[in-house]
Amino acid sequence: MVNLSVNIAGLRLKNPIMTASGTFGYGEEYSEFMDLNRLGAIVAKGLSAAPRQGNPTPRIVETPAGMLNAIGLQNIGVKAFIKEKLPFLKKFDIPVIANFFGDSIDEYVKAAVELSGADGVHALEMNISCPNKQAGWIVFGTDPEIMEQVVKAVRKETKLPLIVKLSPNVTDIGLMAKVAEDCGADAVSLINTITGMAVDVKSRRPVLANNTGGLSGPAVRPIAVRMVWEASKAVKIPVIGMGGITTAGDALEFLIAGARAVAVGTANFINPTAVIDIIDGIEKFLTDEGISDINEIIGSLKIRS
């Protein structure tokens, strides 16, 4: 038997595979395709204190080896999630991680407080790739000082494990991971999407109504693996890797580079059972390699001299 279980900030996961926020709905949408109990954890679609309608369409465009999205964080809001979606998730024997965000420190704190008081939420994932309306719309996750303020404010208001989801649109991802750790984060997750653009050459206009969007999918994986490696060297807290994972081999790259767990995102749109296929593939790899514990390969990268 192969041990696939890992520990993330006090949470025991059956295996290191979780879903990436925004790509798996609130869980119920995919439940007809798989037994959700097999997942390591489920990360729900990002939530704000109040419901959001998101951006106008078009807001998704396929790109080579990936996709651009400018959904605008459309969601039902924290209260509706707790009342309408959480009861379904509580039926399963898996950790539920609530992803949340805000346009101000107060909005982050409000969402965190409500989610922390909800029975059935086991951890929080804080999306800091959002603009701060109180600081000239500078993105929280790209400015160390602003990031410090919001993480510290949330940390004071919750006892749940706090995962800070980092933006890749920075010059030093290790520094940002260290800031999160120093401010009380129990883990960091990365990468979020990379800002990109697609142009309609006939109209000479951006394809997306929002002009720019977040690039995800296999095209970003090498960047994500590099950033996970850098972050894992900079902090002692667990690192959760994500970005273009579609196969077990992709997931193993992140684990070897230092991630304690990984999240599968865009692949869910292509193959609704991608997460299960990846879990099975990792187990087969470990069996074939004669490795009895997944933790033996985590951070086992051998850097060339």
Residue pairs with C-beta under 8 A, 6 or more apart in sequence:
1 292
2 283
2 286
2 287
2 291
2 292
2 293
2 294
3 292
3 293
3 294
3 295
4 14
4 15
4 16
4 279
4 282
4 283
4 286
4 294
5 12
5 13
5 14
5 15
5 294
6 12
6 13
6 15
6 16
6 40
6 260
6 261
6 294
6 295
6 298
7 13
7 238
7 260
8 41
8 123
8 161
8 163
8 187
8 238
8 240
8 260
8 261
9 123
9 161
9 162
9 163
9 186
9 187
9 237
9 238
10 161
10 186
11 41
11 95
11 122
11 123
11 161
13 40
13 41
13 95
13 261
14 38
14 39
14 40
14 94
15 38
15 39
15 40
15 279
15 282
15 294
16 40
16 251
16 255
16 259
16 260
16 261
16 262
16 282
16 294
17 39
17 40
17 251
17 261
17 262
17 263
17 264
17 275
17 278
17 279
17 282
18 39
18 40
18 41
18 42
18 43
18 97
18 240
18 261
18 262
18 263
18 264
19 27
19 39
19 41
19 42
19 43
19 263
19 264
19 265
19 268
19 275
20 43
20 242
20 263
20 264
20 265
20 266
20 268
21 43
21 44
21 45
21 46
21 99
21 125
21 127
21 165
21 263
22 45
22 46
22 71
22 73
22 99
22 265
23 264
23 265
23 266
23 268
23 269
24 30
24 42
24 43
24 44
24 45
24 268
25 44
25 45
26 44
26 45
26 81
26 85
26 88
26 89
27 36
27 42
27 44
27 85
27 88
27 89
27 92
27 96
28 85
28 88
28 89
30 36
30 268
30 272
31 88
33 272
33 273
34 272
34 273
34 275
34 276
36 42
36 92
36 94
37 92
37 93
37 94
38 276
38 279
39 94
39 275
39 279
40 94
40 95
40 261
40 279
41 94
41 95
41 96
41 97
41 122
41 123
41 261
42 89
42 92
42 94
42 95
42 96
42 97
43 97
43 98
43 99
43 125
43 263
44 81
44 85
44 89
44 96
44 97
44 98
44 99
45 75
45 99
46 73
46 75
46 99
46 100
46 101
46 127
47 75
47 76
47 77
47 78
47 81
47 98
47 99
47 100
47 101
47 111
47 115
48 73
48 75
48 77
48 78
48 100
48 101
48 102
48 107
48 111
49 77
49 78
49 102
49 107
49 110
49 111
49 114
50 77
51 75
51 76
51 77
51 80
52 72
52 73
52 74
52 75
52 77
53 72
53 74
54 71
54 72
54 73
54 74
55 70
55 71
55 72
55 74
55 209
55 210
56 209
56 210
57 209
58 207
58 208
58 209
59 69
59 70
59 71
59 72
59 208
59 209
59 210
59 213
60 67
60 68
60 69
60 70
60 71
60 208
60 213
61 67
61 68
61 198
61 207
61 208
61 213
63 196
63 198
63 215
63 217
63 219
64 219
65 217
65 218
65 219
65 244
66 215
66 216
66 217
66 218
66 219
66 220
66 244
66 266
67 215
67 216
67 217
67 266
67 269
68 196
68 197
68 198
68 207
68 208
68 212
68 213
68 214
68 215
69 193
69 213
69 214
69 216
70 208
70 209
70 210
70 211
70 212
70 213
70 214
72 210
73 101
73 130
75 81
76 84
76 85
78 100
78 111
78 114
78 115
79 114
81 98
82 114
82 115
82 118
86 96
86 118
86 119
86 120
86 121
87 120
89 96
89 120
90 96
90 119
90 120
95 122
95 123
96 120
96 121
96 122
96 123
97 121
97 122
97 123
97 124
97 125
97 163
98 115
98 118
98 121
98 123
98 124
98 125
99 124
99 125
99 126
99 127
99 165
100 108
100 111
100 112
100 115
100 124
100 125
100 126
100 127
101 107
101 108
101 111
101 126
101 127
101 128
101 129
101 130
102 108
102 109
102 110
102 111
102 130
103 130
103 131
103 132
103 133
104 132
104 133
104 134
105 132
105 134
105 149
105 150
105 153
108 126
108 150
108 153
108 154
109 153
109 154
109 157
112 124
112 126
112 154
112 157
112 158
113 157
113 158
115 121
115 124
115 158
115 160
116 124
116 157
116 158
116 159
116 160
121 160
122 160
122 161
123 160
123 161
123 162
123 163
123 186
124 154
124 158
124 160
124 161
124 162
124 163
125 163
125 164
125 165
125 189
126 150
126 151
126 154
126 162
126 163
126 164
126 165
126 185
127 165
127 192
128 139
128 140
128 141
128 147
128 150
128 151
128 164
128 165
128 166
128 167
129 139
129 140
129 141
129 165
129 167
129 169
129 192
129 193
130 139
130 140
130 141
131 137
131 138
131 139
131 140
132 138
132 139
132 140
132 146
132 150
135 143
135 146
138 146
139 167
139 169
140 146
140 147
140 150
141 147
141 165
141 166
141 167
141 169
141 170
141 176
141 192
142 167
142 169
142 170
144 175
144 176
144 179
147 176
147 179
147 180
147 183
148 179
148 182
148 183
151 162
151 164
151 179
151 180
151 183
151 184
151 185
152 183
152 184
154 162
155 162
155 183
155 184
155 185
161 186
161 187
162 184
162 185
162 186
162 187
163 185
163 186
163 187
163 188
163 189
163 240
164 180
164 185
164 187
164 188
164 189
165 188
165 189
165 190
165 192
166 173
166 176
166 177
166 180
166 188
166 189
166 190
166 191
166 192
166 231
167 176
167 191
167 192
168 190
168 191
168 192
168 193
168 194
168 220
168 223
168 224
168 227
168 243
169 194
169 195
170 176
173 190
173 191
173 227
173 230
173 231
173 234
174 230
174 231
174 233
174 234
174 235
175 234
177 188
177 190
177 230
177 231
177 234
177 235
177 239
178 234
178 235
180 188
180 235
181 188
181 235
181 236
181 237
185 237
186 237
186 238
187 237
187 238
187 239
187 240
187 260
188 231
188 235
188 237
188 238
188 239
188 240
189 239
189 240
189 241
189 242
189 263
190 224
190 227
190 228
190 231
190 239
190 240
190 241
190 242
190 243
191 220
191 223
191 224
191 227
191 228
191 242
191 243
192 214
193 213
193 214
193 215
193 216
193 220
194 214
194 215
194 216
194 220
194 223
195 212
195 213
195 214
195 215
196 212
196 213
196 214
196 215
197 206
197 208
197 211
197 212
197 213
198 206
198 207
198 208
198 213
199 205
199 206
199 207
200 206
200 207
206 212
216 243
216 244
216 265
216 266
217 244
217 266
218 244
218 246
218 250
218 266
219 244
220 243
220 244
221 243
221 244
221 245
221 250
221 253
223 243
224 241
224 242
224 243
224 244
224 254
225 241
225 243
225 253
225 254
225 257
227 243
228 239
228 241
228 254
228 257
228 258
228 259
229 257
229 258
229 301
231 239
231 258
232 239
232 257
232 258
232 259
232 299
233 258
238 260
238 261
239 258
239 259
239 260
240 259
240 260
240 261
240 262
240 263
241 254
241 255
241 257
241 258
241 259
241 261
241 262
241 263
242 254
242 262
242 263
242 264
242 265
243 265
244 250
244 266
245 251
245 254
245 262
245 263
245 264
245 265
245 267
245 278
246 264
246 266
246 267
246 270
246 271
246 274
247 277
247 278
247 281
248 277
248 278
248 279
248 280
248 281
248 282
248 284
248 285
249 281
249 285
250 278
251 262
251 264
251 278
251 281
251 282
252 282
252 285
252 297
254 262
255 262
255 294
255 297
255 298
256 297
256 298
256 299
256 300
256 301
257 299
257 301
258 298
258 299
258 301
259 298
260 298
264 274
264 275
264 278
267 274
268 274
268 275
271 277
282 294
286 292
286 294
286 297
291 297
